[in-house]
Amino acid sequence: MINARHRFGKKLGNFRGSVRLQKIPYAWIYTFLAPTLILYSMYTLWPITATFLYSFTDWTGFERSGDFIGLANYAELFMDPMFWNSIRVTLTFMIVVVPLRVILSLIVAIILNWKRFPARNIFRTAIFIPVVTTGAIIGVIMNMIFDPQNGPVNLILTKLGFVNNSIFFLGTADYALMTAAAIWLWKWLGTCLIYWLASLQSIPEELYEAAKVDGAGPIKTFFLITAPLLKPFAMIITVLTISDSMRVFDLMLTLTGGGPFFKTEVIELFIYRWAFTASIPRLGYASTAATLFGLFFIVITVIQVYSKNLSFKKGGQN
């Protein structure tokens, strides 16, 4: 009887010890995750929640809290012509840069994916360097490059006889937005280039060899083999490019600041103007615009996830 109790107690002790050992790893996981969760809640979740709550208040930011006004900010925002101007500028910018970035990066990727292309790794690095450079720095440098007095762009154009007088590309209403679009396109071309290169390298080499044996030329090979296999990736890359084209705050702020005459004031600069640079800041009003902008971003994200799943489902069926 005593031996049986001793054996039972020993087994029970071993069982409790094993349970404690199993709980320890999970406790350590939560311990290591705690700083990230706390910081994410403080600097991401709370600002998002606070922005939504502030959108229902009349708050300048100088008081401890604003007065609750319900949907008045939303009603005023929808009647504000400058808000719709920022929407128009954002959409115009998006319509211009998205197809250009997707198509140009695909062309460059096809060229650099050609194994006989000389120094292709050097060109890949050179094209990708602007991506890792901050938009604010590029904005400052481009203001010097496009300077109408001493900028190299105007000097070259006048020396070659293309223009008689210097053009203020970033300060003229007719040229500012398109110039900013060209600079943005140059900066972010490398991102799409990497996507396309990865997509091209996923295509089996045997397909190209078979097409070559059948006598297909480069153009026919592209439309019969490359293009169909790149369709799932093209959808994802396009949605990612649309998302990127709406995040131009740092570049546009340093390039034009929204001018001239609000011709380059995208929605992010509209929010920034009312929150920080207005003579009387209206953080509640700016939060309303930020909330609507965030909802639009959520829609883009949902489309991105849906297109990703749809693309790979079609790819799996094929």
C-alpha positions in Angstrom: 0.0 0.0 0.0 2.8 2.4 0.9 4.7 1.5 -2.3 1.6 2.1 -4.4 1.1 5.6 -2.8 4.8 6.3 -3.3 4.6 5.4 -7.0 1.4 7.4 -7.4 2.9 10.5 -5.7 6.0 10.2 -7.9 3.9 10.1 -11.1 1.8 13.0 -9.9 5.0 15.0 -9.3 6.3 14.2 -12.7 3.0 15.2 -14.3 2.9 18.6 -12.5 6.6 19.2 -13.4 5.9 18.5 -17.1 2.8 20.8 -17.0 5.0 23.6 -15.5 7.6 23.1 -18.2 5.0 23.3 -20.9 3.6 26.6 -19.6 7.0 28.2 -19.3 7.7 28.7 -23.1 4.3 30.3 -23.6 4.9 32.7 -20.7 8.3 33.7 -22.2 6.6 34.2 -25.6 4.1 36.6 -24.2 6.8 38.3 -22.2 8.9 39.0 -25.3 5.8 40.1 -27.3 4.7 42.5 -24.6 6.9 45.4 -25.6 5.8 45.2 -29.2 2.2 44.9 -28.3 2.4 47.9 -25.9 4.2 50.1 -28.4 1.9 49.0 -31.3 -1.1 49.9 -29.1 0.4 53.3 -28.1 1.6 54.4 -31.5 -0.8 52.7 -33.9 -4.0 51.5 -32.4 -4.6 54.5 -30.1 -3.8 57.2 -32.8 -6.3 55.5 -35.1 -8.9 55.3 -32.5 -8.2 58.9 -31.3 -8.4 60.2 -34.9 -11.8 58.6 -35.3 -13.1 60.1 -32.0 -11.6 63.6 -32.7 -13.5 63.7 -36.0 -16.7 64.2 -34.0 -15.3 67.2 -32.2 -14.5 70.9 -32.8 -10.9 70.9 -31.4 -8.0 73.2 -32.2 -5.4 71.2 -30.3 -4.8 74.0 -27.8 -7.5 72.8 -25.3 -7.4 69.6 -23.4 -10.4 68.4 -25.3 -12.8 69.6 -28.0 -16.5 70.1 -28.1 -18.6 67.2 -29.4 -20.4 68.3 -32.6 -21.5 65.0 -34.0 -21.3 64.8 -37.8 -20.9 68.5 -38.4 -17.3 68.0 -39.5 -18.3 65.4 -42.1 -21.0 67.6 -43.5 -18.6 70.6 -43.8 -16.0 68.4 -45.3 -18.3 67.1 -48.1 -19.2 70.8 -48.9 -15.5 71.9 -48.9 -14.3 72.5 -52.5 -10.7 72.3 -51.3 -11.3 68.8 -50.0 -12.6 67.7 -53.4 -9.7 69.5 -55.0 -7.3 67.3 -52.9 -9.3 64.2 -53.9 -9.0 65.3 -57.6 -5.3 65.9 -57.3 -4.7 62.6 -55.6 -6.7 60.6 -58.2 -5.0 62.5 -61.1 -1.6 61.7 -59.6 -2.7 58.1 -59.2 -4.0 57.7 -62.7 -0.8 59.1 -64.2 1.8 57.2 -62.1 0.2 53.8 -61.6 0.2 52.6 -65.3 3.5 54.2 -66.0 5.2 52.6 -63.1 3.7 49.2 -63.8 4.5 49.2 -67.5 7.9 50.9 -67.4 9.1 48.6 -64.6 8.0 45.5 -66.5 9.9 46.7 -69.6 13.0 47.3 -67.5 12.6 44.0 -65.7 12.4 42.1 -69.0 15.6 43.8 -70.2 17.5 43.2 -67.0 16.3 39.6 -66.8 18.0 38.9 -70.1 21.1 36.9 -69.2 23.2 38.4 -71.9 22.5 42.0 -70.8 25.9 43.5 -69.8 26.3 44.7 -66.1 22.7 43.9 -65.3 23.4 43.7 -61.6 24.9 47.2 -61.6 21.8 48.6 -63.3 19.5 46.8 -60.9 21.3 48.4 -58.0 21.4 51.8 -59.6 17.6 51.7 -60.2 16.9 50.5 -56.7 19.1 53.1 -54.9 16.4 55.9 -54.9 14.0 53.5 -53.2 16.1 53.4 -50.0 16.6 57.2 -50.1 14.0 59.1 -48.0 11.4 61.1 -49.9 12.3 64.3 -48.0 15.9 64.2 -49.1 14.9 63.5 -52.7 12.5 66.4 -52.5 15.2 68.8 -51.4 17.6 67.6 -54.0 15.1 67.8 -56.8 14.2 71.4 -55.9 17.9 72.2 -56.6 18.0 70.2 -59.8 14.8 71.8 -61.2 15.7 75.3 -60.0 14.9 77.8 -62.8 18.0 79.8 -62.2 20.9 77.4 -61.6 19.3 74.0 -61.9 21.0 71.6 -64.4 17.7 70.6 -66.0 17.0 74.2 -67.2 20.6 74.7 -68.1 20.6 71.7 -70.3 17.3 72.5 -72.0 18.4 76.1 -72.8 21.8 75.0 -74.0 20.3 72.5 -76.4 17.7 75.0 -77.6 14.6 73.2 -76.4 13.4 76.2 -74.5 14.2 79.9 -74.8 13.6 80.8 -71.1 13.9 78.8 -67.9 10.8 76.9 -66.7 9.9 76.8 -63.1 8.8 73.2 -63.2 7.8 72.9 -59.5 6.4 76.4 -59.2 4.2 76.6 -62.3 0.6 75.3 -62.1 0.8 73.6 -65.5 3.9 71.6 -64.8 4.1 71.1 -61.0 2.0 67.9 -60.6 3.4 66.2 -63.7 7.0 67.0 -62.6 6.3 65.6 -59.1 4.8 62.5 -60.8 8.0 62.0 -62.8 10.1 62.3 -59.7 7.9 59.9 -57.8 8.1 57.5 -60.7 11.9 57.6 -60.8 12.1 57.1 -57.0 9.8 54.1 -56.7 10.5 52.4 -60.0 12.9 50.0 -58.3 10.2 48.5 -56.1 8.1 47.3 -59.0 11.3 46.2 -60.8 12.0 43.8 -57.9 8.5 42.4 -58.0 8.6 41.9 -61.8 12.1 40.3 -61.7 10.9 37.8 -59.0 7.8 37.1 -61.1 9.9 36.6 -64.3 12.3 34.2 -62.6 9.5 32.0 -61.4 8.6 31.1 -65.0 10.3 27.7 -65.9 13.1 28.1 -68.4 11.9 25.0 -70.2 8.9 26.9 -71.6 11.2 29.4 -73.3 13.4 26.6 -74.7 10.4 24.9 -76.1 9.1 28.1 -77.7 12.6 28.7 -79.2 12.6 25.2 -80.7 9.1 25.8 -82.2 10.5 28.9 -83.9 8.7 31.5 -81.8 10.3 35.0 -81.7 10.7 37.3 -78.7 7.4 39.1 -79.2 5.4 36.0 -79.8 7.1 34.3 -76.8 6.1 37.2 -74.6 2.5 37.3 -75.5 2.0 33.4 -75.5 4.1 32.5 -72.5 5.3 35.4 -70.4 2.2 37.6 -70.3 -0.3 34.9 -69.4 1.9 33.6 -66.6 2.5 37.1 -65.2 -1.2 38.0 -65.0 -1.6 36.9 -61.3 1.4 38.9 -60.4 0.3 41.9 -62.5 -2.9 42.3 -60.5 -1.1 42.3 -57.2 1.7 44.7 -58.3 -1.0 47.1 -59.7 -2.9 47.1 -56.4 0.4 47.7 -54.4 1.3 50.5 -56.8 -2.1 52.1 -56.2 -1.5 51.9 -52.5 2.0 53.4 -52.8 0.7 56.3 -55.0 -1.4 57.6 -52.1 1.5 57.8 -49.7 3.4 60.8 -51.2 3.3 63.2 -48.2 7.1 63.6 -47.5 8.0 63.9 -51.2 5.2 66.3 -52.1 5.7 68.4 -49.0 9.4 69.0 -49.8 8.8 69.4 -53.5 5.9 71.8 -53.7 4.2 72.0 -50.3 0.9 71.6 -52.1 1.4 74.6 -54.4 1.2 76.5 -56.6 -2.4 77.5 -56.0 -3.1 74.0 -54.4 -2.4 72.3 -57.7 -0.4 69.6 -56.0 -2.2 69.4 -52.7 -3.0 65.7 -52.3 -5.2 64.5 -49.5 -2.3 64.0 -47.1 -1.2 67.6 -47.5 -4.9 68.8 -47.0 -4.9 66.9 -43.7 -1.5 68.3 -42.7 -2.5 71.9 -43.6 -5.6 71.9 -41.4 -3.8 70.1 -38.5 -0.5 72.0 -38.3 0.0 74.9 -40.7 -3.4 76.7 -40.6 -3.5 80.0 -38.7 -6.0 78.4 -36.4 -5.5 74.6 -36.4 -8.5 72.4 -36.7 -7.5 69.0 -35.5 -11.1 67.8 -35.4 -11.6 68.8 -39.0 -8.3 67.3 -40.1 -9.2 64.1 -38.3 -12.4 63.8 -40.3 -10.4 64.0 -43.5 -7.9 61.5 -42.1 -10.7 59.1 -41.2 -12.2 59.1 -44.7 -8.7 58.7 -46.1 -8.1 55.7 -43.8 -11.4 54.2 -44.9 -10.3 54.5 -48.5 -7.1 52.8 -47.6 -9.0 49.9 -46.0 -11.0 49.4 -49.2 -7.7 49.3 -51.2 -6.3 46.7 -48.7 -9.4 44.5 -49.0 -9.1 44.7 -52.8 -5.5 43.8 -52.5 -6.1 40.7 -50.4 -9.0 39.7 -52.6 -7.0 40.1 -55.8 -4.1 38.2 -54.3 -6.3 35.2 -53.4 -8.2 35.4 -56.7 -4.9 35.5 -58.7 -3.3 32.5 -57.0 -6.6 30.5 -57.2 -6.6 31.1 -61.0 -2.9 30.3 -61.1 -3.5 27.0 -59.2 -6.4 26.1 -61.5 -4.2 26.7 -64.6 
